[in-house]
């Protein structure tokens, strides 16, 4: 692991703020509503309020009252969304952050994730999970992980079947988005031809996209997610990972705003995942445990309270959760070293 320098971390924070503001502007300029202000600890904060289709008044947080939110308010009043200056600033920040983190980006995968973002997958509560989330969380925390735990050919997106969003969104058609890329993506057939595909791949290429969803009522067959126009594979224990997700940026010359799991939950979920993989997945199990060890070690030093809350939450979810987490913890510590995690 290596620590990302303070200047790059500061630039990342500015990049995330600007991208959230740009994303909000794309949405609210198409809605009828108004801006309101709240004073908290002598700081003014800006919210956009509107009525949902059900008639409920909803407020969406936009950021501190500053020149950027002032510009957004003015453009909404003028009925326009000319934000090219902000987009250029985002591009510059993206290149600066990319240079500072010194983590190579796979251009093909970045293109896929960016297209999903442009299609609104993350605005529609999709969550990036797996190794791309591991990388994004590291950048968010200001740390670069070991290179051998960041290699992947998969893009994994998880989502609940049904969600209630503060701002109405258009559907995000994932199959149509992949087809528009003209990269050769096709739905991978399942063993049962009666079941819809939950995976998209490219022939003679290792790249693939998996769509996942938490298991509900012990249903293990694919679940159709209407807003994505595709099916998702239900997985046990996934609900813990994607609850209360957070925004993050994958920096590049064209940065991408995504959702990722809460940092403290990611490594603890990996402890469980390492124990439910089949016997043919030894390499992936080792990667799960090494990712978990790196992130737990960092959080113990920098955010111990977050780690304890996430650990307590996991242990309180039932005996199977506790048993699998315990086995994963024991195996991880045997291979990579002791941690401060313990059963209460």
N, C-alpha and C positions, 0 to 999 in steps of 0.2 A: 504494500500500500504506500501511497505518497500523498502528502497534503497539498492541496491546490493553494496557490499564493493568495494573499489577502486582496490584492488588486483585482484578480480574476473573479474571486468570490463576490466582490462588490459589484463588478460589471454584470455578473450573473443575476444578482438581486435586481438590478435595474432592468435587465433584459426580461426577467419574469414579470415584473410589474408592467412594463410597456406592452408585452404580449397579452397579458390579461386585459388591459385597457383596450387594446385594439380588438380583441375578440368580443368584448362587451359592446364596443361601438358598432360592430357588424350586426349585432342582434338588435340593440335598442333603437337603432335608426329605422327599423322596420316596425316598431311598436308605438302605440299611443300610450303616453304616460308622462310623468314629470319627475324632476329631480328634487331631492330634499337633502338637508344637511343635518348632521348631528355633531355636537361638541363632546369629545371624550378626552379627558386629561389635557384640556387647553388646546387640543388639536381638532380641526374641523374635518369631517369625513363625508363623502358624497355617496348617496344612494339613488338608484332609479326605482320609482314605484309605479306599478301598473296593476290592472285587474286581470287575473287569469280567466280562461273561458268559463270557469265555475263561479266567477264573481268574487273570488277572494283577493283582497288587496295584498300584493307581494312587494317586498323591497329587495333589491339586489345591490350588494356592496360593490362600489367601483374603485375606491381608493381615497387617498388624502385629497383635500381641496388644494389644488396647485394648478400650474399652467396647463398640464396635460388634461386634467378633468375639466378645466375651464374651456379648453378647446373642444372637448367632447360635447359639453353642454351647448356651446355656441353652434356647433355643426348640427346637432339635433334640432335646435331652434330654426336653423336655416333649411332643414330638410335635406341635408347633403351628407355624404360620408367620404369627403376628400381627405384621406389621411396618408397621402404619399410621403409626406415628411416624416411621419412616425414610422412608416414601413422602412424607409431608408435608414433611419436611426436604428431600427431593429436589425437590419442586415449588417450594419457596421458593428453593433454590439455582438451579434452572433459570430462574426469572424474573429473579433477580439477574444471572446470567451473560448472559441475553438482553439485558437493559438495558445491560450493560457493553460488549458486543461491537458493539452498534449495527448489526447485520446483519439486514435483514428476512428473515423466513421465509415461504415459500409454504405456506399452511395446508393446501392440498389435497395437495401432495407430502409434507408432514410427516405428514399423516394416513395416507398410503399406506405410508411408511417405518415409522411406528410400528406399523401393523397387521402388517407383515412381521416386525418385531421381536417383537411379542406372539405371533405364530405360531411363533416359534422359528427363523426363517430364519438369523439371525446366530449363535444358539447352535449351529446345525447347519453352521457354517463357511461361511455365505454372507458375501460381502465387498462392501461398497458401493464402487463405482468411479465414474469420471466426475466431473462437476462437483460433485455433492453430497459426494463424498469430498474433493475439492479444498477445499471450504469447511470441512469437518470437520477436515481436517488443519491448515488455517490456524488455526482456533480452538485446536486442540491445541498448536500452536507459539507461539501468542500474537500472531498477526498477521492482519489483515484484508486480503484481496486487493482489487485493483481491481474495482469493481462490474461493469464490462462483461465480466469473465471469470467471473462467478458466475451469470449468467443461464442457465437451462436449463428445458426442459419434459420432460426425460427422467430417469427413475430407472433406473440400471444396477446390476444385482446379478450378481456373478460367483461361481462355485464350481467346485471339482473334482468330477468325476463321483462318485468314491468317496473317502470320508475315514474316518479312524480317530479317534474322539473319546475323550477321557479319561472323560467321563461320558455314559452312554447317553441319547439324546434321542428324543422322539417325532418322527415325520415332520412336516414343515411343508408343508401342502398350499397352494401358492401360488394356484392357480386358485380354490379354495374361499375363501381369504382375501380375494381381490379381489372375488369375488361377494358376500361378506358386507358389503362396504363400501357396496353399492348405489349406486355411482358410475357404472355403465354400462360397466365394463371388458369387453372381448371379445377373444378371441385373433385376432390379425391373420393372415389366410391368407398362405401363402408362394406363390411362383410355381409350385412343384410342389405340387399338392394332396395328394400322397402323403406329404409331409413335415409333421410337427407344427409348430405355431406356437411361436416363441420370444419373441414380442412381444405385449404386451397394451396396448390403447389404448382411448380413450373417443371415441365419435363426436362430431364438431363441437367437439373439444377437443384441444389439442396435447399433453396429458399422455400419456406412455407408459411402460411398464416393459419393459426388455429383460433377458433372462436369458442369461448368457454363461458359457463354460467354455473352458479352454485346449485347443488342438488337440492331439490325440494320434494318432500314426501317420498323419499327413496326412489325417485324417478331417475333412471340411468340412460334411457334412450334420448336421442337428440331433441332439444326443445327449440321451437321456432320463435325467433325474436322479430316481431313485426317491424319495429323501427329500423332494423338492419337488413330486412328482407333475406335473412338466412338463418340457418339453425346453429345452435351452440351445443357443445358437449357438456353435460352436467358433471361436476366434480364435487366430491365431498371436501369439506374444510375450506372451500374457496370463499365462502361468505365472510369468514374472519378476515381474509386478506383484502377484500375490496370494500369493506365497510369504511365510510368516512375517508374516501380517497382524497388526495391532495394534488394541486397543479404542479407541473414541473416542465422544464424546457429541455429538449434535445438540441443542443447548439450546433449550428452549421452555417454555411453561407445563407441558407434559408431556414432559420430556426423553426422548430415545431413545438407548439404548446400541446401537452398531453396530460392525462391524469395518471397518477401512480399510487400504489398503496402507501399508507402511512409508514415511514421508515422503520419504526420499531416493530411493526407487525411482519414486515417482509422476512427477516431472518428466522423468526419464530415459526412462521408458516413453513419455511424450508425444512426445519427440523422434522415436521410431520410429513411433508412431501417425501423426504428421503426414506421414510419407513413404509410408504405405501406404493413405491415403485416396484415393478415386477423384477424378477431375478436377472433379467437380461439387461438391466439398466445400471450396472455398477458404475460406469463412468459418470452418468448423470447424478447418481447418488453422491458420489465423491464431490462433484461440483456443487450440489445442493449444500453439503455440509461445509465446504470451504467458503462459499459465499456467506453462509450463516455465521461462521466463525469470524470472518473479517468484519462484518457489519456489527455483530454483537460486541466484539472487542472495541470497536470505535465508539459505539453508543454507551458502553459502560463508562468510558472516560468523558464523553461530551454531553450525553443526554441520559443519565442513569434513571431519572424519574420517568421519562417516556418509556424506557425499556421495562421498568418494573410494572407500570400500568398495563402495558401490552401483555406481559407475561402472566400477570394475575388474571387478566381477562381470559386468556387462553385456558389457564388451568381451571377456571370456573365453568367451562363449557361442558364438562362431563368427563366420565372415567376414560372413554376411548381417546379423547383429546389429550388427557394427562398422561396416559400410557404411551401413546405414540411420541408425544413431545419428550417424555423422559428417555425413551429409547434413542431418539435422535440426538438428544443432548449428551447422553453417555457415549455414543459412537463418535460424535463430533469432538468431544473433549479427549477421547482416547487417541484420535488421530492428530489433532491440532493444538490442544492445550486446554487448561482449565479456564473457566469463566466464573463470574459471580452469580450466575443463575442457580437457583435452588428451589426445591419444593417446600412450600410453607406448611 
